[in-house]
Amino acid sequence: MPAPPASPLPLSRRWLALAAMLGMFVGLSAFTFSYAEGASYISNDPLTCVNCHIMRPQYNAWVKGSHQNVAVCNDCHTPHDFFGKWFVKGVNGFNHSRAFTTGDFPEPIQITAFNRAVALANCKDCHASLVAQVVEGGQHEELDCLACHNGVGHDD
């Protein structure tokens, strides 16, 4: 019976190589998270949105806009329930990281259909009494606030 082929690395060296690769992955991840100011994205601070220069016009418009004293970015752009908020933050965080790392995004930046739906749901939630009056008054069957108020919160 022939001898089994020799392992390219002894078991202890394989564990060492695995540990080194894991260490490099964790170290690179920690550096990237720190460099990208990742902890700030957990906050509710609107200045977080201008960590990327592409969002400066939206931030500047929000500062001058009608919602500046009553809502921050997360109030409009993430669901109001705990799990929905963190799910959307996770999805958007991944998508934003990918887009800004690769440069694959439109300029000027545009809201996606998914994020538009989140914002629209929040319009209806915050303005529920007005929405009820409009819908009950028969003025609109399918209410799409953003059809007329597309730039609300970001108007210059």
C-alpha positions in Angstrom: 0.0 0.0 0.0 1.5 3.4 -1.0 2.1 6.0 1.6 -0.3 9.0 1.6 1.0 12.1 -0.1 2.8 14.4 2.3 0.9 17.5 3.3 2.5 20.7 1.9 2.5 22.2 5.5 2.5 20.4 8.8 -0.7 20.8 10.8 0.8 23.4 13.2 1.9 25.5 10.2 -1.5 25.3 8.6 -3.1 26.6 11.7 -0.5 29.4 11.9 -1.1 30.3 8.2 -4.9 30.3 8.9 -4.4 32.5 12.0 -2.2 34.9 10.0 -4.8 35.2 7.2 -7.6 35.7 9.8 -5.5 38.4 11.6 -4.9 40.2 8.3 -8.6 40.1 7.4 -9.6 41.4 10.9 -6.9 44.1 10.9 -7.8 45.3 7.4 -11.4 45.3 8.3 -10.8 47.3 11.5 -8.6 49.8 9.6 -11.2 50.3 6.9 -14.0 50.7 9.4 -12.0 53.3 11.3 -10.8 55.1 8.1 -14.3 55.3 6.8 -15.6 56.6 10.1 -17.9 53.5 10.4 -18.9 54.2 13.9 -20.5 57.5 12.9 -23.0 55.6 10.7 -24.6 54.1 13.9 -25.5 57.6 15.1 -28.4 59.8 14.2 -26.1 62.8 13.4 -26.9 64.4 10.0 -23.2 65.3 9.7 -22.6 61.6 9.1 -24.2 61.9 5.7 -21.5 64.4 4.6 -18.7 62.0 5.3 -19.0 61.5 1.6 -18.6 64.7 -0.4 -21.3 63.6 -2.8 -24.0 64.3 -0.1 -22.9 67.9 0.6 -25.6 69.5 -1.6 -28.3 67.4 0.1 -27.0 68.3 3.6 -26.7 72.0 2.8 -30.3 72.0 1.4 -31.6 70.2 4.5 -29.9 72.8 6.8 -31.9 75.5 5.0 -35.1 73.4 4.4 -38.4 73.0 6.2 -37.5 69.8 7.9 -34.2 70.9 9.6 -35.9 71.6 12.9 -38.1 68.5 13.0 -36.3 65.7 11.3 -32.8 64.3 10.7 -31.7 62.0 7.8 -32.8 58.8 9.6 -36.3 60.1 10.3 -37.0 60.2 6.5 -34.6 57.7 5.1 -34.9 54.7 7.5 -38.1 53.0 8.7 -39.3 54.0 12.1 -39.3 50.5 13.6 -36.1 49.1 15.2 -35.5 46.2 12.9 -36.4 48.0 9.7 -34.1 50.9 10.6 -31.1 48.7 11.1 -31.9 46.5 8.1 -32.0 49.5 5.8 -28.9 51.0 7.4 -27.1 47.7 6.8 -28.3 47.4 3.2 -27.5 51.0 2.4 -24.2 50.9 4.2 -23.1 47.9 2.1 -24.4 49.5 -1.1 -22.8 52.9 -0.3 -19.5 51.3 0.5 -19.5 49.4 -2.7 -20.6 52.3 -4.8 -18.1 54.8 -3.4 -15.2 52.4 -3.4 -15.8 51.5 -7.1 -17.0 54.9 -8.1 -20.1 53.2 -9.6 -22.9 55.7 -8.8 -24.7 58.5 -10.8 -23.8 62.1 -10.3 -25.8 63.9 -9.1 -26.7 61.1 -6.7 -30.2 59.7 -7.1 -32.5 57.9 -4.7 -33.2 54.3 -5.5 -36.7 52.9 -5.8 -36.2 51.0 -2.6 -35.1 54.1 -0.6 -37.9 56.2 -2.2 -40.4 53.7 -0.9 -39.0 54.0 2.6 -39.1 57.8 2.4 -42.7 57.8 1.1 -43.8 55.5 3.9 -42.2 57.9 6.4 -43.9 60.9 4.8 -47.2 59.1 5.3 -46.3 58.2 8.9 -45.2 61.6 10.1 -48.0 63.4 8.2 -50.7 60.8 9.0 -53.5 63.3 9.9 -53.0 65.3 6.7 -52.8 62.1 4.6 -56.1 60.9 6.1 -57.8 64.2 5.2 -56.4 64.1 1.6 -57.4 60.4 1.1 -60.8 60.7 2.8 -61.5 63.9 0.8 -61.2 61.8 -2.4 -58.5 64.1 -3.8 -56.1 61.2 -4.3 -56.7 57.4 -4.4 -53.0 56.4 -4.6 -51.2 59.0 -2.5 -47.6 59.6 -3.7 -46.4 62.6 -1.7 -43.1 62.6 -3.5 -44.7 63.1 -6.9 -45.3 66.7 -6.0 -42.9 67.2 -3.1 -39.9 65.4 -4.7 -37.2 67.6 -3.2 -38.8 68.2 0.2 -36.1 68.3 2.8 -33.5 68.9 0.2 -34.8 72.0 -1.6 -32.4 74.9 -2.0 
